[in-house]
Amino acid sequence: MRTKLHIFKTVANQLNFTKAAEHLHISQPAVSKTIKSLEEEYRTTFFVRKRSSIELTKEGRSFLVYVNKILSIYSEMEEQFITKNEPFPRSISFGVSTTFSNYIIPKIIAKIRVQFPETTFNITSDNSENIEKLIMNEQIDFGITEGIISNPKLEFKKLIKDEIVLVTNAANNSFKKSSISLEELKNIPIIEREKGSGTKKIIDNFLSNEKIESLNTVVVLNSTEAIKNYLYNSQDFALVSIHSIIQDLSQNRLKVIDIKNTSIERWFYLAKRTGYLSTTMDHIQKSILHNYNY
C-alpha cells in the first residue's frame, strides 16, 4: 500500500501521468494502473482526465491530505523503530558497477568495517547493465550503477557525483597547453570501454549531444584498470572517471587534457526494484554518504 500511496502523491504533485512515471522511473501504464486500482478500492474518482493534463477532484484533494499524513507516519515509524533501534546488519550483499567498485567502495567499506567489525560484505562487481539485470532477476536486491538511467522497471536515486575526463600519459606532449577542442577530440586515438559500461553510455550520450558521430577508437577494453595500464605504455587517450585517476595524477603517471568549454558529468545511482524496501540498503546509503571523501 505504501508504494501505491507514493505513486498517487507523485501523480498529484506532477498532475501528469507521463511526468510522474519518469520521476518514479516506472512505466506510464504502471502508474495509470495503480491510480485506477486506488480509485476502484475507494470507490471514487481522484483525477479528472483532460486531453493534455489531469486535475485533482475534490475527493482527490481530500485523499491527498490523508496520503501525506500516512506517508509521514511511515517515515516516523522507520525513524523510531528501524533507523534508531536496529543494529547495523551483520551481513551485506549488493552489486556495484566496476568504476565504483574499483575506486570508491573499497575505501568506504574499510571505514565501515572499523565502525562495525562484525559486519561482512559480499560485493558483486560488473558493468552497470549487468548489475541492473541482476537486480531485475532478483539475484541481488540493490546495487550501485553509473551513467544514464536505462531501465524503467528500476528505481534510481542519485548517490555521488562524478566527472568523465580525458586523460593520457603524463609524458605525452601532443597538446602543450593541455587542452583540445571538440574537433581535435574526434581525431585523437581513443581507448574505449566495452558495450554495457555505464561510462561508455555517458560518453556516447555526450557525443550524440555534441553531434559527434564517433571517435577514433583504436582499442576497446573491459575495465578502467586495463585502460590505465595501456595508457602507462602509450601516447593514446581515454575518457575515464576522475575518481579512477586521483592516485595517478599525484604520482605523475597520467594527466588530464581539458576539453575546451566542455564538461562531462554524471551520477552514481543507488538502484533497486520498484517498490522494494530494505533497511540494509538504507544503512548502506547513509554509510556511503557519511564515509565518502573525494
For each residue, the residues with C-beta under 8 A, 3 or more apart:
1: 4 5
2: 5 6 70 71 74 277
3: 6 7 274 275
4: 1 7 8 34 37 38
5: 1 2 8 9 67 70 71
6: 2 3 9 10 24 71
7: 3 4 10 11 20 24 26 31 34 35
8: 4 5 11 12 34 35 38 46 63 64 67
9: 5 6 12 13 64 67 68 71
10: 6 7 13 14 20 23 24 31
11: 7 8 14 15 16 17 20 31 35 47 54
12: 8 9 15 46 56 60 64 67
13: 9 10 20
14: 10 11 19 20 23
15: 11 12 53 54 55 56
16: 11 19 20 53 54
17: 11 20 21 28 31 32 35 54
18: 21 22 28
19: 14 16 22 23
20: 7 10 11 13 14 16 17 23 24 31
21: 17 18 24 25 26 27 28 30 31 152
22: 18 19 25
23: 10 14 19 20
24: 6 7 10 20 21 31 155 274
25: 21 22 149 151 152 154 155 156 274
26: 7 21 30 31 152 153 155 274
27: 21 30 31 152 153
28: 17 18 21 31 32
29: 32 33
30: 21 26 27 33 34 274
31: 7 10 11 17 20 21 24 26 27 28 34 35
32: 17 28 29 35 36
33: 29 30 36 37
34: 4 7 8 30 31 37 38
35: 7 8 11 17 31 32 38 39 46 47
36: 32 33 39 40
37: 4 33 34 40 41
38: 4 8 34 35 41 42 46
39: 35 36 42 43 44 45 46
40: 36 37 43
41: 37 38
42: 38 39 46 63
43: 39 40
44: 39 57 59 63
45: 39 48 57 59 60
46: 8 12 35 38 39 42 56 57 59 60 63
47: 11 35 54 55 56 57 60
48: 45 54 55 56 57
49: 54
50: 53 54 55
51:
52:
53: 15 16 50
54: 11 15 16 17 47 48 49 50
55: 15 47 48 50
56: 12 15 46 47 48 60 61 64
57: 44 45 46 47 48 60 61
58: 61 62
59: 44 45 46 62 63
60: 12 45 46 47 56 57 63 64
61: 56 57 58 64 65
62: 58 59 65 66
63: 8 42 44 46 59 60 66 67
64: 8 9 12 56 60 61 67 68
65: 61 62 68 69
66: 62 63 69 70
67: 5 8 9 12 63 64 70 71
68: 9 64 65 71 72
69: 65 66 72 73
70: 2 5 66 67 73 74
71: 2 5 6 9 67 68 74 75
72: 68 69 75 76
73: 69 70 76 77
74: 2 70 71 77 78
75: 71 72 78 79
76: 72 73 79 80
77: 73 74 80 81 82
78: 74 75 81 82 83 279 282
79: 75 76 82 83 84
80: 76 77 83 84 85
81: 77 78 84 85 86
82: 77 78 79 85 86 279 282
83: 78 79 80 86 279 282
84: 79 80 81
85: 80 81 82
86: 81 82 83 279
87: 90
88: 115 116 119 283
89: 92 119 279 280 283
90: 87 118 119 120
91: 119 120 121 122
92: 89 119 120 121 122 280 283 284
93: 121 122 123 124 140 141
94: 123 124 140 141 142 143 144 281 284
95: 123 124 125 126 131 134 135 140 142 143 144
96: 100 101 105 123 124 125 131 143 144
97: 100 101 125 126 127 128 131 143 144 145 146 198 268
98: 101 102 125 126 127 197 223 224
99: 102 103 104 146 162 198 199 224 241 243 244
100: 96 97 103 104 105 144 146 268
101: 96 97 98 104 105 106 123 125
102: 98 99 106 125 223 224 225 244
103: 99 100 106 224 241 243 244 246
104: 99 100 101 107 108 160 243 268 292
105: 96 100 101 108 109 123 144 288
106: 101 102 103 109 110
107: 104 110 111 291 293
108: 104 105 111 112 287 288 291 292
109: 105 106 112 113 121 123
110: 106 107 113 114
111: 107 108 114 115 291
112: 108 109 115 116 119 287 291
113: 109 110 116 117 119 121
114: 110 111 117
115: 88 111 112
116: 88 112 113 119
117: 113 114
118: 90
119: 88 89 90 91 92 112 113 116
120: 90 91 92
121: 91 92 93 109 113
122: 91 92 93
123: 93 94 95 96 101 105 109
124: 93 94 95 96 131 134 140 143
125: 95 96 97 98 101 102
126: 95 97 98 130 131 134
127: 97 98 130 131 194 196 197 198 222
128: 97 131 132 145 146 147 150 196 197 198 201
129: 132 133 150 196 197 198
130: 126 127 133 134 196
131: 95 96 97 124 126 127 128 134 135 140 143 144 145 271
132: 128 129 135 136 143 145 150 151 154 271
133: 129 130 136 137
134: 95 124 126 130 131 137 139 140 143
135: 95 131 132 138 139 140 141 142 143 154 271 272 273
136: 132 133 151 153 154 273
137: 133 134
138: 135 141 273
139: 134 135
140: 93 94 95 124 131 134 135 143
141: 93 94 135 138 272 273 276 278 280 281
142: 94 95 135 270 271 272 273 276 278 281 284
143: 94 95 96 97 124 131 132 134 135 140 270 271 272
144: 94 95 96 97 100 105 131 159 268 269 270 271
145: 97 128 131 132 156 198 268 269 271
146: 97 99 100 128 162 198 199 202 241 266 267 268 269
147: 128 150 197 198 199 200 201 202 266
148: 198 201 202 205 266
149: 25 156 269
150: 128 129 132 147 201
151: 25 132 136 154 271
152: 21 25 26 27
153: 26 27 136 273 274
154: 25 132 135 136 151 271 272 273 274
155: 24 25 26 271 272 273 274 275 276
156: 25 145 149 269 270 271
157: 269 270 285
158: 161 267 269 270
159: 144 267 268 269 270 285 288 289
160: 104 267 268 288 289 292 294
161: 158 265 266 267 268
162: 99 146 241 242 243 265 266 267 268
163: 241 242 263 264 265 266
164: 199 202 203 206 239 240 241 242 264 265 266
165: 239 240 241 242 245 256 264
166: 180 185 237 238 239 256 257 258 259
167: 231 237 238 239 240 245 248 254 255 256 257
168: 172 174 231 235 236 237 238 254 255 257
169: 172 231 232 233 234 235 253 254 255
170: 252 253 254 255
171: 235
172: 168 169 235 255
173: 176
174: 168 188 235
175: 178 179 180 184 257
176: 173
177:
178: 175 255 256 257 258
179: 175 257 258 259 260
180: 166 175 184 185 188 257 258 259 260
181: 184 185 259 260
182: 185 186 210 212 259 260 262
183: 186 187
184: 175 180 181 187 188
185: 166 180 181 182 188 212 215 259
186: 182 183 212 215 216
187: 183 184 216
188: 174 180 184 185 216 236 237
189: 216 218 236 237
190: 215 216 217 218 236 237 238 239
191: 217 218 219 220 221 227 230 231 236 237 238
192: 200 203 215 217 219 220 221 238 239
193: 197 199 200 203 220 221 222 223 224 227
194: 127 197 200 220 221 222
195: 200
196: 127 128 129 130 200
197: 98 127 128 129 147 193 194 200 201 222
198: 97 99 127 128 129 145 146 147 148 201 202 266
199: 99 146 147 164 193 202 203 224 239 240 241
200: 147 192 193 194 195 196 197 203 204
201: 128 147 148 150 197 198 204 205
202: 146 147 148 164 198 199 205 206 264 266
203: 164 192 193 199 200 206 207 239 264
204: 200 201 207 208
205: 148 201 202 208 209
206: 164 202 203 209 210 264
207: 203 204 210 212 213 214 215
208: 204 205 211 212
209: 205 206
210: 182 206 207 262
211: 208
212: 182 185 186 207 208 215
213: 207
214: 207 217
215: 185 186 190 192 207 212
216: 186 187 188 189 190
217: 190 191 192 214 220
218: 189 190 191 236
219: 191 192 230 236
220: 191 192 193 194 217
221: 191 192 193 194 226 227 230
222: 127 193 194 197 226
223: 98 102 193 226 227
224: 98 99 102 103 193 199 227 228 240 241 244
225: 102 228 229
226: 221 222 223 229 230
227: 191 193 221 223 224 230 231 238 240
228: 224 225 231 232 238 240 244 245 248 254
229: 225 226 232 233
230: 191 219 221 226 227 233 234 236 238
231: 167 168 169 191 227 228 234 236 237 238 254
232: 169 228 229 253 254
233: 169 229 230
234: 169 230 231
235: 168 169 171 172 174
236: 168 188 189 190 191 218 219 230 231
237: 166 167 168 188 189 190 191 231 257
238: 166 167 168 190 191 192 227 228 230 231
239: 164 165 166 167 190 192 199 203 264
240: 164 165 167 199 224 227 228 244 245
241: 99 103 146 162 163 164 165 199 224 244 245
242: 162 163 164 165 245 246 256
243: 99 103 104 162 246 294
244: 99 102 103 224 228 240 241
245: 165 167 228 240 241 242 248 249 254 256
246: 103 242 243 249 250
247: 250 251
248: 167 228 245 251 253 254
249: 245 246 252 253 254 255 256
250: 246 247
251: 247 248
252: 170 249 255
253: 169 170 232 248 249
254: 167 168 169 170 228 231 232 245 248 249
255: 167 168 169 170 172 178 249 252
256: 165 166 167 178 242 245 249
257: 166 167 168 175 178 179 180 237
258: 166 178 179 180
259: 166 179 180 181 182 185 262 263 264
260: 179 180 181 182
261:
262: 182 210 259
263: 163 259
264: 163 164 165 202 203 206 239 259
265: 161 162 163 164
266: 146 147 148 161 162 163 164 198 202
267: 146 158 159 160 161 162
268: 97 100 104 144 145 146 159 160 161 162
269: 144 145 146 149 156 157 158 159
270: 142 143 144 156 157 158 159 281 284 285
271: 131 132 135 142 143 144 145 151 154 155 156
272: 135 141 142 143 154 155 276 278 281
273: 135 136 138 141 142 153 154 155 276
274: 3 24 25 26 30 153 154 155
275: 3 155
276: 141 142 155 272 273 281
277: 2
278: 141 142 272 281 282
279: 78 82 83 86 89 282 283
280: 89 92 141 283 284
281: 94 141 142 270 272 276 278 284 285
282: 78 82 83 278 279 285 286
283: 88 89 92 279 280 286 287
284: 92 94 142 270 280 281 287 288
285: 157 159 270 281 282 288 289
286: 282 283 289 290
287: 108 112 283 284 290 291
288: 105 108 159 160 284 285 291 292
289: 159 160 285 286 292
290: 286 287
291: 107 108 111 112 287 288
292: 104 108 160 288 289
293: 107
294: 160 243
